[in-house]
């Protein structure tokens, strides 16, 4: 994907590199902070053989994917906007798809190309927008913690979770964002969600 411009710390990292474990490449860590672009669906090249018992399934992953607005870098990698990708293991070959979780805050910041909301690890409006931080205890819903396919039949849904807020519901096929998931009003703003598995596969716990 697109590689964002960042403050040049390459000389400091290079100087420290000899003390690192020989198997660690500093560039790998720097690239973890690169902003990605949406992609797909696209065919995926496979090395080896996909086990027959997983064909037809889809693997979902979620994590931080955007780390800047208006050429201003976010304060911490975990403040990155949520990005979900899906790898569908079709019998004619696997395909990959990646989309940002279009939360209300993401859409507003994208339209204005600037940081407008406070995040968990120090990213917040600056400059002429500093006034937004006064007495503001509300955190931006990053929807970047994990992706869970939950429920059965007509109630099945793909959720992008956030540790400090409500989950967002996505289309399992297109990854299109369909807004906050409240489980028919059972969850209220300020509630985070943990989903149970095993014997509790049909239960969702809010806290």
ZADO-1210 file (C-alpha; in nm, 4 decimals, padded with zeros to 6 digits):
<atoms>
<atom x="00.0000" y="00.0000" z="00.0000" code="UNK" pos="1"/>
<atom x="00.0915" y="00.3677" z="00.0103" code="UNK" pos="2"/>
<atom x="00.3812" y="00.4466" z="00.2396" code="UNK" pos="3"/>
<atom x="00.3229" y="00.7570" z="00.4523" code="UNK" pos="4"/>
<atom x="00.5809" y="01.0283" z="00.5077" code="UNK" pos="5"/>
<atom x="00.7271" y="01.0146" z="00.8584" code="UNK" pos="6"/>
<atom x="00.9913" y="01.1923" z="01.0621" code="UNK" pos="7"/>
<atom x="01.3301" y="01.0556" z="00.9586" code="UNK" pos="8"/>
<atom x="01.4614" y="00.8398" z="01.2415" code="UNK" pos="9"/>
<atom x="01.6575" y="00.6048" z="01.0166" code="UNK" pos="10"/>
<atom x="02.0006" y="00.7211" z="01.1410" code="UNK" pos="11"/>
<atom x="01.9087" y="00.6607" z="01.5063" code="UNK" pos="12"/>
<atom x="01.7602" y="00.3201" z="01.4286" code="UNK" pos="13"/>
<atom x="02.0615" y="00.2230" z="01.2181" code="UNK" pos="14"/>
<atom x="02.2977" y="00.3213" z="01.4991" code="UNK" pos="15"/>
<atom x="02.1049" y="00.1032" z="01.7444" code="UNK" pos="16"/>
<atom x="02.0681" y="-00.1903" z="01.5055" code="UNK" pos="17"/>
<atom x="02.3987" y="-00.3694" z="01.5886" code="UNK" pos="18"/>
<atom x="02.2785" y="-00.4190" z="01.9471" code="UNK" pos="19"/>
<atom x="01.9582" y="-00.5833" z="01.8317" code="UNK" pos="20"/>
<atom x="01.9093" y="-00.9540" z="01.8013" code="UNK" pos="21"/>
<atom x="02.0552" y="-01.0694" z="01.4706" code="UNK" pos="22"/>
<atom x="01.7204" y="-01.1956" z="01.3413" code="UNK" pos="23"/>
<atom x="01.5444" y="-00.8585" z="01.3780" code="UNK" pos="24"/>
<atom x="01.5395" y="-00.6103" z="01.0909" code="UNK" pos="25"/>
<atom x="01.4604" y="-00.2499" z="01.2024" code="UNK" pos="26"/>
<atom x="01.2924" y="-00.1842" z="00.8670" code="UNK" pos="27"/>
<atom x="01.0257" y="-00.4420" z="00.9527" code="UNK" pos="28"/>
<atom x="00.9307" y="-00.2403" z="01.2599" code="UNK" pos="29"/>
<atom x="00.9255" y="00.0907" z="01.0722" code="UNK" pos="30"/>
<atom x="00.7007" y="-00.0528" z="00.8005" code="UNK" pos="31"/>
<atom x="00.4493" y="-00.1652" z="01.0626" code="UNK" pos="32"/>
<atom x="00.3700" y="00.2067" z="01.0934" code="UNK" pos="33"/>
<atom x="00.2985" y="00.2513" z="00.7208" code="UNK" pos="34"/>
<atom x="-00.0486" y="00.3593" z="00.6112" code="UNK" pos="35"/>
<atom x="-00.2118" y="00.1025" z="00.3829" code="UNK" pos="36"/>
<atom x="-00.4565" y="00.1343" z="00.0948" code="UNK" pos="37"/>
<atom x="-00.7801" y="-00.0510" z="00.0325" code="UNK" pos="38"/>
<atom x="-00.7454" y="-00.3356" z="-00.2156" code="UNK" pos="39"/>
<atom x="-00.9188" y="-00.6223" z="-00.3914" code="UNK" pos="40"/>
<atom x="-01.0847" y="-00.8466" z="-00.4347" code="UNK" pos="41"/>
<atom x="-00.7692" y="-00.9955" z="-00.5871" code="UNK" pos="42"/>
<atom x="-00.6403" y="-01.3465" z="-00.6432" code="UNK" pos="43"/>
<atom x="-00.3751" y="-01.4583" z="-00.3950" code="UNK" pos="44"/>
<atom x="-00.0705" y="-01.6638" z="-00.4869" code="UNK" pos="45"/>
<atom x="-00.0394" y="-01.9804" z="-00.2798" code="UNK" pos="46"/>
<atom x="00.2777" y="-02.1608" z="-00.1768" code="UNK" pos="47"/>
<atom x="00.2012" y="-02.5202" z="-00.0861" code="UNK" pos="48"/>
<atom x="-00.1464" y="-02.6715" z="-00.0553" code="UNK" pos="49"/>
<atom x="-00.4565" y="-02.5421" z="00.1215" code="UNK" pos="50"/>
<atom x="-00.6109" y="-02.8155" z="00.3412" code="UNK" pos="51"/>
<atom x="-00.9336" y="-02.9420" z="00.1891" code="UNK" pos="52"/>
<atom x="-01.1305" y="-02.9052" z="00.5128" code="UNK" pos="53"/>
<atom x="-01.0909" y="-02.5245" z="00.5160" code="UNK" pos="54"/>
<atom x="-01.1850" y="-02.4627" z="00.1516" code="UNK" pos="55"/>
<atom x="-01.4891" y="-02.2388" z="00.1260" code="UNK" pos="56"/>
<atom x="-01.4066" y="-02.0592" z="00.4488" code="UNK" pos="57"/>
<atom x="-01.2933" y="-01.6999" z="00.5068" code="UNK" pos="58"/>
<atom x="-01.0245" y="-01.5670" z="00.7388" code="UNK" pos="59"/>
<atom x="-01.0880" y="-01.2171" z="00.8790" code="UNK" pos="60"/>
<atom x="-00.8263" y="-00.9947" z="01.0407" code="UNK" pos="61"/>
<atom x="-00.8452" y="-00.6418" z="01.1821" code="UNK" pos="62"/>
<atom x="-00.5840" y="-00.3935" z="01.3014" code="UNK" pos="63"/>
<atom x="-00.4600" y="-00.0338" z="01.2698" code="UNK" pos="64"/>
<atom x="-00.4194" y="00.0705" z="00.9063" code="UNK" pos="65"/>
<atom x="-00.4144" y="00.4513" z="00.8778" code="UNK" pos="66"/>
<atom x="-00.1672" y="00.6580" z="01.0798" code="UNK" pos="67"/>
<atom x="-00.2036" y="01.0184" z="00.9613" code="UNK" pos="68"/>
<atom x="-00.4408" y="01.2983" z="00.8683" code="UNK" pos="69"/>
<atom x="-00.3412" y="01.6156" z="00.6875" code="UNK" pos="70"/>
<atom x="00.0288" y="01.5169" z="00.6929" code="UNK" pos="71"/>
<atom x="00.0163" y="01.4894" z="01.0739" code="UNK" pos="72"/>
<atom x="00.1267" y="01.1532" z="01.2106" code="UNK" pos="73"/>
<atom x="-00.0735" y="00.9870" z="01.4848" code="UNK" pos="74"/>
<atom x="00.0910" y="00.9818" z="01.8267" code="UNK" pos="75"/>
<atom x="00.0917" y="00.6017" z="01.8576" code="UNK" pos="76"/>
<atom x="00.0581" y="00.3046" z="01.6248" code="UNK" pos="77"/>
<atom x="-00.2396" y="00.1728" z="01.8248" code="UNK" pos="78"/>
<atom x="-00.4265" y="00.4973" z="01.7475" code="UNK" pos="79"/>
<atom x="-00.4422" y="00.3882" z="01.3819" code="UNK" pos="80"/>
<atom x="-00.7836" y="00.3682" z="01.2131" code="UNK" pos="81"/>
<atom x="-00.9226" y="00.0157" z="01.1839" code="UNK" pos="82"/>
<atom x="-00.8573" y="-00.1829" z="00.8664" code="UNK" pos="83"/>
<atom x="-01.0155" y="-00.5234" z="00.7993" code="UNK" pos="84"/>
<atom x="-00.9018" y="-00.7756" z="00.5441" code="UNK" pos="85"/>
<atom x="-01.0601" y="-01.1015" z="00.4368" code="UNK" pos="86"/>
<atom x="-00.8966" y="-01.4007" z="00.2697" code="UNK" pos="87"/>
<atom x="-01.1593" y="-01.6253" z="00.1147" code="UNK" pos="88"/>
<atom x="-01.0381" y="-01.9777" z="00.0433" code="UNK" pos="89"/>
<atom x="-01.2312" y="-02.0491" z="-00.2766" code="UNK" pos="90"/>
<atom x="-01.1885" y="-02.3782" z="-00.4601" code="UNK" pos="91"/>
<atom x="-01.0702" y="-02.1950" z="-00.7722" code="UNK" pos="92"/>
<atom x="-00.8124" y="-02.0042" z="-00.5670" code="UNK" pos="93"/>
<atom x="-00.8071" y="-01.7741" z="-00.2629" code="UNK" pos="94"/>
<atom x="-00.8967" y="-01.4060" z="-00.2934" code="UNK" pos="95"/>
<atom x="-00.8056" y="-01.1147" z="-00.0673" code="UNK" pos="96"/>
<atom x="-01.0038" y="-00.8016" z="00.0135" code="UNK" pos="97"/>
<atom x="-00.9112" y="-00.5086" z="00.2379" code="UNK" pos="98"/>
<atom x="-01.1256" y="-00.2155" z="00.3548" code="UNK" pos="99"/>
<atom x="-01.1155" y="00.0523" z="00.6235" code="UNK" pos="100"/>
<atom x="-01.3856" y="00.0407" z="00.8882" code="UNK" pos="101"/>
<atom x="-01.5745" y="00.3577" z="00.8046" code="UNK" pos="102"/>
<atom x="-01.6670" y="00.4703" z="01.1543" code="UNK" pos="103"/>
<atom x="-01.8448" y="00.8044" z="01.1983" code="UNK" pos="104"/>
<atom x="-01.5166" y="00.9623" z="01.3129" code="UNK" pos="105"/>
<atom x="-01.3169" y="00.8104" z="01.0259" code="UNK" pos="106"/>
<atom x="-01.5623" y="00.9515" z="00.7690" code="UNK" pos="107"/>
<atom x="-01.5552" y="01.3006" z="00.9219" code="UNK" pos="108"/>
<atom x="-01.1767" y="01.3127" z="00.9516" code="UNK" pos="109"/>
<atom x="-01.1328" y="01.1785" z="00.5975" code="UNK" pos="110"/>
<atom x="-01.3652" y="01.4481" z="00.4589" code="UNK" pos="111"/>
<atom x="-01.1773" y="01.7270" z="00.6425" code="UNK" pos="112"/>
<atom x="-00.8295" y="01.5697" z="00.6130" code="UNK" pos="113"/>
<atom x="-00.7358" y="01.6516" z="00.9719" code="UNK" pos="114"/>
<atom x="-00.7371" y="01.5015" z="01.3210" code="UNK" pos="115"/>
<atom x="-01.0656" y="01.5995" z="01.4843" code="UNK" pos="116"/>
<atom x="-01.1058" y="01.3507" z="01.7722" code="UNK" pos="117"/>
<atom x="-00.9087" y="01.2257" z="02.0723" code="UNK" pos="118"/>
<atom x="-00.7691" y="00.8720" z="02.0597" code="UNK" pos="119"/>
<atom x="-00.6609" y="00.6303" z="02.3311" code="UNK" pos="120"/>
<atom x="-00.2832" y="00.6839" z="02.3173" code="UNK" pos="121"/>
<atom x="-00.2410" y="01.0600" z="02.2870" code="UNK" pos="122"/>
<atom x="-00.3458" y="01.1470" z="01.9325" code="UNK" pos="123"/>
<atom x="-00.5690" y="01.4540" z="01.9515" code="UNK" pos="124"/>
<atom x="-00.6559" y="01.7767" z="01.7682" code="UNK" pos="125"/>
<atom x="-00.3758" y="02.0339" z="01.7683" code="UNK" pos="126"/>
<atom x="-00.3152" y="02.3905" z="01.6540" code="UNK" pos="127"/>
<atom x="-00.6351" y="02.5885" z="01.5987" code="UNK" pos="128"/>
<atom x="-00.8389" y="02.2792" z="01.6937" code="UNK" pos="129"/>
<atom x="-00.6900" y="02.2392" z="02.0436" code="UNK" pos="130"/>
<atom x="-01.0112" y="02.3742" z="02.1934" code="UNK" pos="131"/>
<atom x="-01.1773" y="02.0430" z="02.1043" code="UNK" pos="132"/>
<atom x="-00.9758" y="01.8756" z="02.3825" code="UNK" pos="133"/>
<atom x="-01.1099" y="02.0939" z="02.6670" code="UNK" pos="134"/>
<atom x="-01.3225" y="01.8775" z="02.9014" code="UNK" pos="135"/>
<atom x="-01.3541" y="01.6200" z="02.6230" code="UNK" pos="136"/>
<atom x="-01.3442" y="01.2690" z="02.7682" code="UNK" pos="137"/>
<atom x="-01.4949" y="01.0942" z="02.4647" code="UNK" pos="138"/>
<atom x="-01.2569" y="00.8733" z="02.2685" code="UNK" pos="139"/>
<atom x="-01.2652" y="00.8119" z="01.8950" code="UNK" pos="140"/>
<atom x="-01.3970" y="00.4658" z="01.8071" code="UNK" pos="141"/>
<atom x="-01.1017" y="00.3191" z="01.6163" code="UNK" pos="142"/>
<atom x="-01.2623" y="-00.0213" z="01.5413" code="UNK" pos="143"/>
<atom x="-00.9094" y="-00.1609" z="01.5213" code="UNK" pos="144"/>
<atom x="-00.8881" y="-00.4321" z="01.7898" code="UNK" pos="145"/>
<atom x="-01.0083" y="-00.7505" z="01.6190" code="UNK" pos="146"/>
<atom x="-01.2645" y="-00.8874" z="01.3733" code="UNK" pos="147"/>
<atom x="-01.5158" y="-01.1529" z="01.4784" code="UNK" pos="148"/>
<atom x="-01.7698" y="-01.3432" z="01.2721" code="UNK" pos="149"/>
<atom x="-02.0470" y="-01.4040" z="01.5232" code="UNK" pos="150"/>
<atom x="-02.3937" y="-01.5558" z="01.5256" code="UNK" pos="151"/>
<atom x="-02.5785" y="-01.8114" z="01.3153" code="UNK" pos="152"/>
<atom x="-02.7997" y="-01.8101" z="01.0070" code="UNK" pos="153"/>
<atom x="-02.9812" y="-01.4845" z="00.9414" code="UNK" pos="154"/>
<atom x="-02.8320" y="-01.3405" z="01.2603" code="UNK" pos="155"/>
<atom x="-02.4706" y="-01.3962" z="01.1530" code="UNK" pos="156"/>
<atom x="-02.2634" y="-01.0788" z="01.1361" code="UNK" pos="157"/>
<atom x="-01.9038" y="-00.9620" z="01.0992" code="UNK" pos="158"/>
<atom x="-01.7986" y="-00.7239" z="01.3758" code="UNK" pos="159"/>
<atom x="-01.4978" y="-00.4943" z="01.4025" code="UNK" pos="160"/>
<atom x="-01.4345" y="-00.4508" z="01.7743" code="UNK" pos="161"/>
<atom x="-01.2822" y="-00.1690" z="01.9767" code="UNK" pos="162"/>
<atom x="-01.1679" y="-00.2038" z="02.3377" code="UNK" pos="163"/>
<atom x="-01.3317" y="00.1209" z="02.4473" code="UNK" pos="164"/>
<atom x="-01.6522" y="00.1352" z="02.2457" code="UNK" pos="165"/>
<atom x="-01.9297" y="-00.0339" z="02.0540" code="UNK" pos="166"/>
<atom x="-01.8512" y="-00.2732" z="01.7686" code="UNK" pos="167"/>
<atom x="-01.9120" y="-00.1833" z="01.4046" code="UNK" pos="168"/>
<atom x="-02.1044" y="-00.4204" z="01.1781" code="UNK" pos="169"/>
<atom x="-01.9583" y="-00.5047" z="00.8362" code="UNK" pos="170"/>
<atom x="-02.0788" y="-00.6995" z="00.5362" code="UNK" pos="171"/>
<atom x="-01.8986" y="-01.0385" z="00.5464" code="UNK" pos="172"/>
<atom x="-01.8777" y="-01.0430" z="00.1648" code="UNK" pos="173"/>
<atom x="-01.7820" y="-00.6833" z="00.0754" code="UNK" pos="174"/>
<atom x="-01.6533" y="-00.5489" z="00.4121" code="UNK" pos="175"/>
<atom x="-01.8847" y="-00.2513" z="00.3667" code="UNK" pos="176"/>
<atom x="-01.9489" y="-00.0739" z="00.6986" code="UNK" pos="177"/>
<atom x="-02.3114" y="-00.0751" z="00.8165" code="UNK" pos="178"/>
<atom x="-02.2825" y="00.1294" z="01.1351" code="UNK" pos="179"/>
<atom x="-02.2676" y="00.0529" z="01.5057" code="UNK" pos="180"/>
<atom x="-02.3943" y="-00.2819" z="01.6353" code="UNK" pos="181"/>
<atom x="-02.6052" y="-00.2448" z="01.9508" code="UNK" pos="182"/>
<atom x="-02.7683" y="-00.5918" z="01.9502" code="UNK" pos="183"/>
<atom x="-03.1180" y="-00.4426" z="01.9271" code="UNK" pos="184"/>
<atom x="-03.0425" y="-00.1686" z="02.1754" code="UNK" pos="185"/>
<atom x="-02.8928" y="-00.3934" z="02.4423" code="UNK" pos="186"/>
<atom x="-02.5583" y="-00.2119" z="02.4201" code="UNK" pos="187"/>
<atom x="-02.5204" y="00.1580" z="02.4893" code="UNK" pos="188"/>
<atom x="-02.2427" y="00.4065" z="02.4041" code="UNK" pos="189"/>
<atom x="-01.9451" y="00.3573" z="02.6353" code="UNK" pos="190"/>
<atom x="-01.9833" y="-00.0200" z="02.6347" code="UNK" pos="191"/>
<atom x="-01.7088" y="-00.2459" z="02.5024" code="UNK" pos="192"/>
<atom x="-01.7816" y="-00.6005" z="02.3860" code="UNK" pos="193"/>
<atom x="-01.6219" y="-00.9392" z="02.4487" code="UNK" pos="194"/>
<atom x="-01.7603" y="-01.2343" z="02.2549" code="UNK" pos="195"/>
<atom x="-01.7816" y="-01.5802" z="02.4067" code="UNK" pos="196"/>
<atom x="-01.6906" y="-01.9038" z="02.2272" code="UNK" pos="197"/>
<atom x="-01.7060" y="-02.2744" z="02.3032" code="UNK" pos="198"/>
<atom x="-02.0043" y="-02.3462" z="02.5258" code="UNK" pos="199"/>
<atom x="-02.0929" y="-01.9747" z="02.5205" code="UNK" pos="200"/>
<atom x="-02.0833" y="-01.9338" z="02.1429" code="UNK" pos="201"/>
<atom x="-02.4258" y="-01.7708" z="02.1388" code="UNK" pos="202"/>
<atom x="-02.3478" y="-01.5153" z="02.4082" code="UNK" pos="203"/>
<atom x="-02.1979" y="-01.1676" z="02.3872" code="UNK" pos="204"/>
<atom x="-02.0754" y="-00.9978" z="02.7023" code="UNK" pos="205"/>
<atom x="-02.0694" y="-00.6194" z="02.7416" code="UNK" pos="206"/>
<atom x="-01.8659" y="-00.4355" z="03.0021" code="UNK" pos="207"/>
</atoms>
